[in-house]
């Protein structure tokens, strides 16, 4: 795709985040969608493209009363929404639709009307991992991390610093779930979940949602604060974390990220802001290494030395991330929302003069990846 041909012109999350026991998952979708449509200054009748994951596009379109000419139900885990942005941008540029709604919501905490996500006994996971007790993200994601630590010389204290830094960002965000400062000692003394991850290194479990509105850059001139799509990338590897090509890197990350960088025509020194999906504390390390910001052996020290924290030279996860902001189960939408806020200049912890933001997501347990690069420059 050509650079800067499509823009985000509407972006919003649900009115509330956290614990929302009085709204079903579909109501959360609608709340996010209507908020984003209002943010763009549009009407439902203006929408002709719909993308979502877990819930189907036909359910969303029917519930909201949208007549669509393009739909996308790609569902590859928490980075599905990065892929939706990429697919929607291509569809708009190809003339298949004019204005796309991408919506996400989960009743992750309250489980009100939540679409069940189960490991089928006939799936690869059901046949080859489930019998050995690998059943939940907490028991899946830790599988590669010890190899990563051993190969690249990463310490427990360095991974704990990820959670500490995320909390520093969250403290600046009024909508963050967890704002109380924490230390490395707090993290390493918190309750063990699945070695080596302790509870402060695991994502939150919350309710909420978010939505984006995309249209052509030409039409975007008529909207307030459009954010342009500079580059995109996507990839998948394996649904079984045990079968990753290598545990000390993610092939999906290494594919999606460089694709987006090449399309954007930028280098790492051009980047002002980064969002890396952080369902668990090791993911920012994998992201920084696999996206080429630095060798993997330097990622732990880079974060521990404070370079990603407020005031650091590479601000990362400035909303507080899945560890402290919120995580309803598929966090990619919230990372996208923060990148858009930063590019609009309205983020609670705004990075001064930020012009380019990289938003990188993971789907499943390193099963998929999507990267979107945004800019506020035409």
N, C-alpha and C positions, 0 to 999 in steps of 0.2 A: 504494500500500500504506500501511497505517497504521504509524506509528512504533512501534518497540520491541515488535513482535509476534512476532519471530523472533530467535533468538540462536545464536551459535556456542558450542557446548559442548565441542568437541574440536578441537584444532589441533596439528599436529606435522609436522616435516620428516623426511626419511629419516635413519636413524641416522648415516650419514656423508654429507658433502658434499664435492665437489671432483672427484677422480679415483677412480672406482669400477669398475675393469676386471673385477671378478669377479661383477658383477650385471647381468642384462639389464634392459632398460627396464621390462618387466612386473614383474620382481622389485622394482625400485625403487618402482613404483606400489604393490605390495603392502606393502612395508616402510613407506611413508608412511601408507597407509591403516590398517594394523594399529596403528601408533604413535598415530594420531589416535583410533582406536576405544578403545585402551587409555587414552589421556589423558582421554577422556570417561567411562570406566568402563562401557562398553557391550560388547555381543557382536555378532558379525557378524549374528546372527539379528535384532538390533534394527533393522538398516538396511533401509529399504524404498524409498529413493530413491538414484539414482546419477547423477552428472554427471562428465564428463571431456572432454578435447579431444585430438585426434590419435589416440590410442587410442580405441576405441569403448566406449560404456557396456556393450554386451553382452560384450565381452572382459573388462572389469573385473569385472562381475557374475559371470560364469562362473568366472573365476580365483579369486575370493574366496568363491564360494558364496552370493551374495546373491540373494534373491528380491525383485524390485522391483515397485512399483506406479507408479513415475514415473521417467523417465530423461531426460537432456539431453545431447546430443552436440554442442552448439554449439561451433564451432571457428573463431574469427575472429582467431587469433594470440594473442599473449602476454597479452592482457586477457580471454581467454575465461573465466577463473575468476572475474573480477568479475561477468561476465554470469551465470555459473552461480549465484553467490550471490544475485543479484537474482531469477533464475528460480526457484531453490529456495525462497526466502523467499515468493514469490507462491504457489508450489505448496503449501507447508505451510499458509499462511494460508487457501488455498482448500480444504484438506482432502484434497488428492490424495495426500499421503504424510505421515508423521510425523517421520521421521528421515533426513536426506540426507547421503550421503558425497560430497564433491567431491574428486577426486584428480587429481594431476598428477605426472608424472615424465618425465625425459629422460636418456638416455645421450648427452648432448650432446658430451662430450669423448671417451669411449671407443667410442661407436657400437656398443654391444652390444645387439642386438635392437632397434635404433632404427627406428621407422616412418619411411620416407623422405618428405621433403617436397620436391617438385620443382615447378618452374615448367613447366606443361604448354604445349606449342607452340600449342595452340588457345585458351589463356587470353588475357585482355587483356594481361597482363604478357608472355606469350610472343610475342604478335604485335607489340606496340607499344613494349616497353621492352627486352626481351632482345636483339634484334638490334643494339642500340646499346651493349651492354656493361653494362647495368644488371642485374646478376645476383645480387648478394648484399646483405644488409643494409648492409654497409660501403660499397657503391657506390650504394645507394638512399637511405639516410637523409641523407647530406650534401646531396642535391639542393636541399632548400628552405633550408638553414641560412644560406647567404650572403645570400639575400634577406632573411631574418629579421634578420641582423646589420646590413645596410645600412639597412633600413627603421626599425629601432628603435635604432640607434646602439650595438649591442653589440660589444665588442672580443674579440679572440682571448684576451686575458688573463682576461677575465671568464668566458668559457666554460671556460678551463683551471681556474679556481677551483672549478668544480663538482666536478671530479675530486679536487682537493686536499681539499675539505671532506668528500667522501664517504669518503676515506681516513682522515680524522680520526675519523669515526664507526666505521669498520671496525676501527681500532686498539683500540677498546673492546669488540670482539666476538670472543670466542675461536674461534667457528666461521667467521669471515671468511677468505676465501682470501688476500687481500692486506692486510697490516697495516702495512708499512713506510711511514713518513711520506714525502710527496712535496711538491714546491713547484711553483709556476707555471712556473718555469724547467725543472724536470724534465719537466713535461707538454709544454711547447712544444718541447723538444729531443728528445722521444721519437720513435720511428720513424713516418714518415708512412704512413698507410694509404690514405685517400682524402680529398683536400683538402676542408675544412680539418682533418679529424679525424686526430689522431695516436693511436698505440696506447693511450696512457693515457686517451684520451677515448672508447674503445670498450669494450663490455662484455666480461666474461670469458667463457670457454667451459668449462663444467664438467658434471659429472654430479650428479644429485640429484632430489629430489621433495618434495612436501608434500601434505597433505590436511586438510580441514576437515569437521567434523560440525555440522550445523544441525538445530535442532528448535524447537518453539513456545516462546514466552516463558513460557507457563504451565508447561510441562514443565521448562523450563530452571531453574526455582526449585530443583529437586532435584539440580542439578549444581554442581560447583565452579567458581567464577569465570566465569559466563556473560558473553559480550560481545554486546551487543544491536545489531541493525541499525537505524540511525536513518534512513538515506536511501539511495537507489540511483538510478543513471542509466546509460544506455547509448546508443550510436549507432554508425553506420558512415558512411564517406564514399566512398572510392574505393580499389580494390585497386592502383591505379597512382599512385605518389607524384608522378609528373610531371603528374597531372591533379587535384591538390588545388585546391580553390576559390581558395585564396590560399596562398602559401608562407610568409607571415609570421604565420600563425595556423592552428589546426586546427579545422575545423568540427565534427568528431566530439568533440573536447575541449569546445568551446563549447556543445555540446548536452548531453552526458552529465553534466558537472560541475554546471551550474545545475539540471538535473533533480533531482540528488541533494540539492543545497542546499535547493531548494524543498520537497522531500518531508520532509527533516529538520527544516525550520522553524528553521534557524540562519543566522547571519551569519558572516563571516570572523573577527570578533573572538572568536567562541565557540570557535575551533579551537585545540587544544593541540599537535597533532602531525600531520604530513603525510608520506605516502609517494607519490612520483611516479615511476613506471616510468622507469628511466634506462638503457636499453640503450645510448644514446649521450649525450654530455654536454650536448647542447642541450635534451633533453626536459624537465628540471626548469624551464628558462626558459619554454618553451611552456606547461607546466602551470601555473606560477604566474600567468602572464598570462591564459591562457584560462579558468582557474577563477575569475578575478576578484580575486585577492589584491592585484594592483597592475597598473598599465599595463605593457605589454610593454617599454616604454622604460626601466623601472626594474628589471627582473628581474635583469639582469647585475650592476648595482651593488649590489642587495640581497644577492645571494649573495657578491659580492666584499667587501662590508663586514662579512661574518661573521654575518649574521642567521640563517642556516640551520645554522650549525655548532654543536658542543656549547657550551651556554651561551647560544646565540642566542635571539632572541625567537620564532622560528618554526622549531622543529626539523624538518628534512626528511631523509628517507632514513636513519634512525637505525641501520639494520643495516649500512650501508656501500654498499647499493645494488647494482645490476647491475655497476657499475664496480669494486667492491672486495669485496663480500660473496660473491656467486655469481650465475651466469647460465647455466642449462642450455639456454637457447634460448627459453623462454617464461617470463618472469620474474614474471608477475603473481601467481602463487601465493605467492612468497616475500615480496612486498610485503604481501599480505594477512596472512601469518603474522606479520610484524613489527607490523602494526597491532593484531592480536589480542594479541600479547605486551605491547605498550605499554598496552593497555586492561586487561590482567590484572595489570599492575604487575610483570612478570617479565622484561622485556627487559634484555639485558646493558648497554645504555646507556639506562637508564630515564629518561623525562622526568617530572620530579616533578609529582605531582598531575594528571597528564593524564587528562582525562575524555572528550574527543572527538577521534577520529582520522579524517582523510580519506585514503582510499587510492584513487589514480587510476592507471589503466593505459592503455596503448596496445596496439593489435593491428596486426601488419604494420607498414608504413611510413606511419603516420598513417591507416591504413585503417579502424580501429575504436577505440572507447574505452569504458571502463567505470569508474564511480566508485561506491565504497561508503563510507558514513560510519558509523563504529562509535562506540558509547559503552559505558561501564561503569555508567551510571546508569539505573535503572529509571523 
